[in-house]
Amino acid sequence: MIGSLILDILSWALLIGGGALVFIGGVGALRMPDVYTRMHAASITDTLGTICVLLGIILQAGLSFAAIKLAAIMIFLLLTTPTAAYALANAARLAGVVPVRRAAGEGDSS
C-alpha cells in the first residue's frame, strides 16, 4: 500500500515535471533570438521532458511489455535527438546563418 503510494507520487512528479519542461522548451523556442539558441532550448528541454514523461508512464505501467516498449522508445530518442540537433545546426551553419550577437552593454544589470 505504502509502496504503491510512493510509486504513484514519483510517477506523477515525473509526469508533471516532464510536462513543465516541454512547455518551458516551447516557450524558449518562441522567445530566443536566433536558430541556434532556439534549437538548443528546444532540444535540451524536450529531450529531458520526454524522458521524464516516459519514465513516469513506465512507473505507472509496472513491469510489463508496455514498459519495455517505452524504454526502447526512450533509448531511440536519446540517440536521435542529439543527432537531429547537430544536423540542424550544421545545416544552418552551411546555409550561412550567423548567430545573433549582443551589443556591448545590452542586457547588463548594472
Secondary structure, DSSP 4 states (H G I P E B T S, - for coil): -HHHHHHHHHHHHHHHHHHHHHHHHHHHHHH-SSHHHHHHHHHHHHHHHHHHHHHHHHHHH-SSHHHHHHHHHHHHHHHHHHHHHHHHHHHHHHTTPPPP-PPTTTT---
